[in-house]
Amino acid sequence: MVYLLERLFLGSMVRLYIRKIEGVHNLLDRPLVVAANHSSYLDDLIVPYVIIVKMKKRFSVFVNSRYYKNYFFRKFLSHYGGVPVDVEKDVRDEEKRRRTNERAIGEAIEALSNGRVFLIFPEGGRSPDGRVREAKTGVARVALSARVPVVPVGIKGSYAILPKGAVFPRFKRADVIIGEPLSFDRYYGMEGDHAVLREVTTMIMREICRLVSQECQNGISAR
């Protein structure tokens, strides 16, 4: 059984903080990108819970490379499909970031070709105020290159449980809303076009905004 111990652990702990999960039927039994908003460390457990317990699938995920500096973290993250990416605030060397992140895109595509689910938080980090922020285009590039659908996931309420800067979670509960799969077949082969990547990313984020009932920061109404 996939991640047996993790299923038991996540099932007993994470469920305490989840009020409801809607749209489980939208999780296709095939390789796909799961794209979710990110406003809390708790999201790093909530979405894997959905993938492992509801889909019963193995997954990979982009992880900030700074966590790989610790030997034990590096072993843990590698075991669970972590793919290191460099972010500008931690890695100032632009050429190094480019090489690392190009390699990460390749690993994401390979993971999907091997039947895995790939989890991406397109905003690239946690929101400081709980609102959905503008996203990076990596989510579009991975989906178009691997030619897989994107399942948008909206998490409502996790910011109130464990906001950025908090040490201990508050006992509140979050809702997880899983949207319908988004297919971008008409854009396949165009992953080298930045305008296309931005357009696809905007469509993904607009749907996530709609799921969490927020106005997108890029000015596109989600209502």
C-alpha positions in Angstrom: 0.0 0.0 0.0 1.3 3.5 -0.9 2.9 5.3 2.0 1.2 3.1 4.7 2.8 4.7 7.7 2.3 8.2 6.2 -1.3 7.4 5.6 -1.8 6.5 9.2 0.2 9.6 10.4 -1.4 12.1 8.1 -4.8 10.5 8.7 -4.6 10.9 12.4 -3.0 14.4 12.6 -4.1 16.4 9.5 -7.7 15.4 9.8 -8.0 17.4 13.0 -7.5 20.5 11.0 -9.7 19.7 8.0 -13.4 20.5 8.2 -14.3 19.2 4.7 -12.9 18.1 1.4 -14.9 18.8 -1.7 -14.4 17.6 -5.2 -12.4 14.4 -4.6 -14.0 13.0 -7.8 -11.9 15.5 -9.8 -8.7 13.7 -8.9 -8.0 11.7 -12.0 -6.4 8.3 -11.8 -3.5 9.3 -14.0 -0.3 11.5 -13.9 -1.3 15.1 -13.3 -0.1 18.3 -11.7 -1.9 19.3 -8.5 -1.6 23.1 -8.1 -2.7 24.7 -4.7 -2.6 28.1 -3.0 -0.1 28.4 -0.2 -0.6 30.5 3.0 0.5 28.2 5.8 3.1 25.5 6.6 0.0 23.3 7.2 -0.6 23.3 3.4 2.5 21.2 3.1 0.7 18.4 5.0 -2.9 19.1 3.8 -2.3 18.6 0.1 -0.1 15.5 0.5 -2.8 14.1 2.8 -5.3 14.5 -0.1 -2.9 12.9 -2.6 -1.8 10.0 -0.4 -5.1 9.2 1.3 -7.6 10.1 -1.3 -5.7 9.3 -4.5 -3.4 6.6 -3.0 -0.7 7.9 -5.3 3.0 8.6 -4.9 3.9 12.2 -5.6 6.8 14.6 -6.0 7.0 18.3 -5.1 9.2 21.3 -5.6 11.1 22.2 -2.4 13.2 25.3 -1.6 16.8 24.2 -1.9 17.8 25.8 1.4 16.2 22.8 3.2 18.6 20.5 1.5 21.6 22.0 3.4 20.7 19.8 6.4 21.7 16.1 5.9 18.6 14.6 7.6 16.2 17.0 5.8 17.9 16.2 2.5 17.5 12.4 3.0 13.9 12.9 4.2 12.9 15.2 1.3 14.6 13.0 -1.3 12.9 9.9 0.0 9.5 11.6 -0.4 10.0 12.9 -3.9 11.3 16.4 -3.1 12.8 18.3 -6.1 15.1 21.2 -5.0 14.6 24.6 -6.5 16.5 27.8 -5.9 14.7 31.0 -5.0 16.0 34.5 -5.5 16.0 35.6 -1.9 18.3 32.6 -0.9 20.4 32.2 -4.0 21.7 35.5 -5.5 23.7 33.8 -8.3 21.3 34.1 -11.3 23.2 31.5 -13.4 23.2 29.0 -10.5 19.4 29.5 -10.0 18.8 29.0 -13.7 20.8 25.7 -13.8 19.1 24.4 -10.6 15.6 25.3 -11.8 16.1 23.9 -15.3 17.2 20.6 -13.7 14.1 20.8 -11.4 11.7 21.2 -14.4 13.3 18.2 -16.0 12.9 16.1 -12.8 9.3 17.1 -12.6 8.6 16.0 -16.2 10.4 12.7 -15.5 8.4 12.1 -12.4 5.1 12.6 -14.3 6.3 10.3 -17.1 6.9 7.7 -14.4 3.3 7.9 -13.3 3.6 10.2 -10.3 1.5 13.1 -9.3 3.4 16.3 -9.1 2.4 18.9 -6.5 3.2 22.6 -7.1 2.5 25.6 -5.0 2.6 28.1 -8.0 3.1 31.2 -5.8 6.5 29.9 -4.9 6.2 30.5 -1.2 3.7 31.2 1.6 1.4 34.2 1.4 2.1 36.7 4.2 -1.5 37.7 4.6 -3.5 34.7 3.4 -4.4 36.1 0.0 -3.5 34.4 -3.2 -0.5 36.0 -4.8 0.8 36.2 -8.4 2.3 32.9 -9.4 5.5 31.7 -11.1 5.1 30.2 -14.6 6.8 26.9 -13.6 3.4 25.2 -13.1 2.5 25.9 -16.7 5.8 24.8 -18.1 5.7 21.5 -16.3 2.1 20.8 -17.3 2.7 21.7 -21.0 6.0 19.9 -21.3 4.6 16.7 -19.6 1.3 17.1 -21.5 -0.8 16.4 -18.4 -3.9 18.1 -16.9 -3.7 20.4 -13.9 -6.1 19.9 -11.0 -6.5 23.2 -9.0 -6.9 22.9 -5.3 -8.1 25.8 -3.1 -7.3 25.7 0.7 -9.5 28.0 2.8 -8.7 28.7 6.4 -5.2 27.3 6.8 -3.7 30.8 7.2 -5.8 31.2 10.4 -4.4 28.0 11.7 -0.7 28.5 11.1 0.1 31.8 9.5 3.6 32.8 8.4 5.7 33.5 11.5 3.5 31.5 13.9 5.2 28.7 15.9 2.2 26.7 17.1 -1.0 26.0 15.2 -4.4 27.3 16.4 -7.2 24.9 16.7 -9.2 26.0 13.8 -10.2 24.0 10.7 -9.7 24.4 6.9 -11.7 23.5 3.9 -10.1 21.9 0.8 -11.9 22.4 -2.5 -10.7 20.4 -5.5 -11.6 21.9 -8.8 -12.2 20.3 -12.1 -9.1 19.2 -14.1 -7.8 21.9 -16.5 -6.6 20.7 -19.9 -4.3 22.8 -22.0 -4.0 20.6 -25.1 -4.1 23.6 -27.5 -0.9 24.9 -25.9 1.1 21.7 -26.2 4.4 22.4 -27.9 4.3 26.1 -26.9 6.0 25.7 -23.5 8.9 27.9 -24.8 6.6 30.9 -25.3 6.7 33.0 -22.2 3.4 34.8 -23.1 1.7 31.3 -23.3 3.2 30.3 -20.0 1.9 33.4 -18.4 -1.6 32.9 -19.9 -1.8 29.3 -18.7 -0.6 30.2 -15.3 -3.2 33.0 -15.0 -5.9 30.6 -15.9 -4.8 28.1 -13.2 -4.6 30.8 -10.6 -7.9 32.4 -11.6 -9.5 29.0 -10.9 -7.7 28.7 -7.5 -8.9 32.1 -6.6 -12.5 31.1 -7.5 -12.2 28.0 -5.3 -11.2 30.1 -2.3 -13.6 33.0 -3.1 -10.9 35.6 -3.5 -10.2 38.3 -6.0 -7.0 37.5 -7.9 -4.2 40.0 -7.4 -3.5 40.2 -11.1 -6.9 42.0 -11.5 -8.8 39.0 -13.0 -12.1 38.5 -11.1 -12.6 35.1 -9.7 -16.3 35.7 -9.1 
